[in-house]
Amino acid sequence: MLSWEYPPVLVGGLGRHVHALATTLAAHGHDVTVATRYGQHADGTDTLQDETVDGVRIVRAPDDPPLFPFSNETLLQWTMAFNHALTRAALYASRTQDFDIVHAHDWLVTHAAVTVKQHLDLPLIATIHSTEAGRHRGWLPDNTSRTIHSVEWWLTYQARSVLTCSQHMKWEVNQLFCLPPDKTEVIPNGVDLDTFAVDDAAARDVRARYGGGPLIVFAGRLVYEKGVQDLLDAAATLRTKYPQLRVVVAGEGSYDTELQEQVERLDLHETVTFRGFIESSQLAPLLAAADCFAMPSRYEPFGMVALEAMAAGAPVVAGDCGGLSEFIDNGRTGFTHEPGNPESLARAIDRVVSDEGAASSLKRHATKMLAEHFTWDTIARRTVAAYTNAAQKERQVEAALAAQELKVVIPDGNLLGT
């Protein structure tokens, strides 16, 4: 597997997805290696460049010159430099291991994935966790976005099979990149029920820090499409009915400054707390302490943290969009609201915090749904089936090429039968 984030380097749900999938596959007896980036642990110590943790071999790419800060302005330069190092890390791993599949997670590892695929002559699986056009509501506003879009297309073209986390994302990917329907497959995110099972005492300890009013929690990247700005507007409305209301925002991102300014503008200093990025060990008790977990997304390929909130026992309110709509059954496993509408969001949150019976019903049905459909054991088995199917397709193509005895070399080095 190739991923630009993996514990302890986590940015969003992608890193948690790759970690959970990799460790579960390893627990099922598969040999899994993750090539990822170098980083530091929470205590400031450096990660090792080659180690095995929870049954998964982790090979980390060093930070090579030229050194670029990881920012929106230097994202493309950083990504290209990272891919050179990631390619070397993956090929280093191949010296001592034989692989059957290359699995690339999102566009930031595309160049390394294509190089490894062609160098080792292996089938490539690509998981598209989100798209640049989707994040921008269907358009590409600048050269950076158009460049990212082109790399996403290239990854789906090079892959033997493309995985998406929801039916919505399958439709989006097929439309954007003109893929045949049988090239894409939906395998949702999962949740580790044990990790997010929090005892009542731990939840009460967290709850006590935020007073006696309703506690609303958001966790995720602080970017425009996550809709945290709508949550702040909703909080200003809800504060009239609930003077002791507290809203905890956990996460980091490029929209942080705008959100801080909005808190100033709405005079929400005593209502809203920005926690910054928090580790999974701290996230679970925070979610369990919430009277409501709010995920007011305007664009959401899946919404993995909503599953985690459900597993922790928090009733969920979420935007009726993307992948969220596929597992949040309004009034049964959660409440939905119109994306981008703070008034609709405020009404949905009010329904949860004002009706204990409704909140209990949401939690009960959500818990049942998670156990039936979203465990990582289930997700891992489906992923292995996708690997097997891709490997079979690869053999069929190779056999067809051999039978025709004619190969045409095109500029990017691919071999196509004619």
C-alpha angles and dihedrals in degrees: 000000000000118000134160091216132041131148128323086023104064129161105161143333095309094073093048090048093052092045094049093045094046096048093045092050088050090050088053090057102263123134106240129183122182119200108199143141131296119254148141136273122241090264091057097254118135122253118243118252094227123021142131117237124175090351094306123113109224119199113186126203115229122234102259128191133292086066117205127181113243101249140126090259095054100030097117094045091047092049094052092048090047092050092056090055093041091053091055091048092052094047089047088057090050091061091073102026138052116220134202100191139026111211116193122194112209133325098295091078098039101111092048092046094052092047093050092045092054097038094051095032093232134145114261123222117193126198112201106202095178139340133237092231091050092052089054096048095258103317138089108228102189146007093275092056092046090050092050089048090054092052091049089053091049092051093052090046093051094045122093088210133014122211124201131185098229143017088251091057091046090056091045094049094045092050097045098044101029094237124171109252093241092059093067129065132183118232112163128217118265139211134227102232093194094053092054098041101110125185118237094247093058091048092049091051091056092042092055091061092066104049131242102300127094113298117216118187133196123183126181145074114324099235130131097256092058089070099223087145088064090051091054091051089048090050090056088056096043093048089072091062096033109036091179094052115141126196119194117197114196118189147055134246151129094287095058097105093051091050092049089051090050091054089053092048094049094041092236096146094122093041105046127057122187108209099179120214114341131190122249090252089061096037096062096058090045091053091046091053094054122107085203135008110213122202103174096177122170091192122021126163090194120328106229095180089060088063089049091051090051090049089053090053101254120140109237133225114186144166113270095240144106119341093349089072090059097064105020105081103194110245093006112058095008144331122268130204137193108277114247093016112113092186091056090047092050091052092051093049090047090054090056100045096041098048115055092181093055091048091051091049092052091051093048095051093042092053091052092049093051093052092049102044116009111051116125090237088063093045092048093052091051091048092052089052089053090050091051092049092050092049090051091051089050091054091048092053092047091050091049091050092049092050092052093046090207127108130178119205113217125193099267092055099254120141116224127182117230 
